[in-house]
Amino acid sequence: MRKLSKEDIQFIDTYLKNSEVVFTDIRIEMVDHVASEIEFLMNSGDAREFYYVFKDYMVKNKANLLKHNRQYYKNSDKKIIKSMFKNAFSVKGIVIFLTVFLSLNFLNKVLSQSLFIQIMRALPFIIFLLFAGMYRFIGRNKKERFSSIERIAIYFMLIGQILNLYFQRAILRKTVILEQSVQLMIITSSLIFVLIVLMQVFFKFKREYQLKYKNVS
């Protein structure tokens, strides 16, 4: 049975990288798929050398192969959401939510309403800056990019934008908010909790990718 060499595998990887498959996790899955297809062809009667089999295969399948990037992104989204739910409904997740809510409730009691609202507006922004800093100095890798990690950043920005819009609307209805501080705390606690869960998922995926792709150059 004919098997591809390490040089052949590297050739496929380089080809896909040059075809703008920039995410390492997606590219590795594609490399595995293409390598399996090439080996199947070479062991099914195609006696040509790897390069010629690979070239003809890519002429026929490159467009569809790259189009499947969308499916990889969907799989990344499913993985992120599944991990978020797992973290959110764990004992640790419940403790974190209660801690956030009780902390905000304490601040509501000891601070003036205007100062409390200012802090509520600032907290999500502070958490967002914290995540942005971690992603900049810990999560982002100039040599290797991972689809799930970068999509977490998209989710994070989305939640941050929701919080920003919520508080912009809240300031316009300040008298209503003062009468509904419990509702304000629940909504803010939930959104901050989602940001914290996303941070947990970020570190989880980061550890997984470091282990899984540590030998990828």
Buried (B, 14 or more C-beta within 10 A) or exposed (E): EEEBEEEBBEBBBEBBEEBEBEBBBBBBBBBEBBBEBBBEBBEEEBEEEBEEBBEBBBEEBBEEBBEBBEEBBEBBBEBBEEBBEBBBEEEEBEEBBEEBBEBBBEBBEEEEEEEBBBBBBEBBEEBBEEBBEBBEEEBBBEEBBBBBBBBBBEBBEEBBEBBBEBBEEBEEEEEEBEEEBEEBBBBBBEBBBBBBBBBBBBEBBBEBBEEEBEEEE
